[in-house]
Structure formats: C-alpha cells, structure tokens
C-alpha cells in the first residue's frame, strides 16, 4: 500500500512539474506586428484623388497619382 501511495505521489509531482515546464510562453515571433503609423494623404493635382504620401509621384505643380496624370498636367501647364 505504501508503494502505491509513493507511486501516486511521484506521479502527481512529475505531472505538476511537466505541466509547468511544458506550457510554452508566447514567443516574440508569434506576436502580431504593431500597426503601421498613419500616413499623410496627398491630393493628385490632376484628378483630385487622395493617396498615401509614399505612393504619390512628385512633379511640377504638385503630386500626382500616376505618371499619365503628371505628364498631362505638365503638358497643359507648358501650353498655358
């Protein structure tokens, strides 16, 4: 009977140690990345569409949403 009691006690101790050691803490790689900071929105000088600053194309007279709008705006400004 003592043998069974000791065996049960050891099993409980190993279970408690294993449960504590086996539970992994949340690693840094699993945490989601922080959200990107907000960007300034700029308005296309040709069509008026708003777009993020990192996607805007600079040109004479402002920023543009694409190369075609930049070219047409600069051509129209050159004629005037």
C-alpha positions in Angstrom: 0.0 0.0 0.0 2.9 2.4 0.8 4.3 1.6 -2.6 1.1 2.7 -4.4 0.9 5.8 -2.3 4.5 6.8 -3.1 4.0 6.0 -6.8 0.8 8.2 -6.9 2.7 11.0 -5.1 5.6 10.8 -7.6 3.2 10.8 -10.5 1.5 13.9 -9.1 4.8 15.7 -8.6 6.0 14.8 -12.2 2.7 15.9 -13.6 2.9 19.2 -11.9 6.5 19.8 -13.0 5.7 18.7 -16.5 2.6 20.9 -16.8 4.6 24.0 -15.6 7.6 23.3 -17.9 5.5 22.1 -20.9 3.4 25.2 -21.2 5.3 27.5 -23.6 5.2 31.2 -23.1 4.1 33.2 -26.1 7.3 33.7 -28.2 8.0 37.1 -29.7 7.7 35.7 -33.2 4.0 34.8 -32.7 3.0 38.3 -31.5 1.4 40.3 -34.3 3.5 43.2 -35.6 2.4 46.7 -34.3 0.1 48.5 -36.7 1.8 50.9 -39.2 1.6 54.6 -38.2 -0.9 56.7 -40.2 0.4 58.3 -43.3 -0.3 61.7 -44.7 -2.8 61.7 -47.6 -2.0 63.9 -50.6 -4.3 65.0 -53.3 -3.4 64.5 -57.0 -3.1 67.8 -58.7 -4.7 66.5 -61.9 -7.8 64.4 -60.8 -8.1 65.3 -57.1 -7.9 61.7 -55.8 -6.3 61.3 -52.4 -3.5 58.8 -52.0 -0.9 57.9 -49.4 2.3 60.1 -49.4 4.6 57.1 -50.2 2.6 56.3 -53.4 2.5 59.9 -54.7 4.7 60.9 -57.7 6.2 64.4 -57.3 6.1 66.7 -60.3 6.0 70.3 -61.3 3.0 71.9 -59.7 2.2 69.2 -57.1 2.0 65.5 -56.6 0.2 63.0 -58.8 -1.4 59.6 -58.6 0.3 58.3 -61.7 2.8 59.1 -64.5 0.0 59.8 -67.0 -1.6 62.4 -64.8 1.8 64.0 -64.2 2.5 64.2 -67.9 -0.9 65.6 -68.8 -0.7 68.2 -66.1 2.8 69.3 -67.1 1.9 69.4 -70.8 -1.2 71.5 -70.0 0.9 73.9 -67.8 3.5 74.2 -70.6 0.9 75.3 -73.1 -0.6 77.9 -70.9 
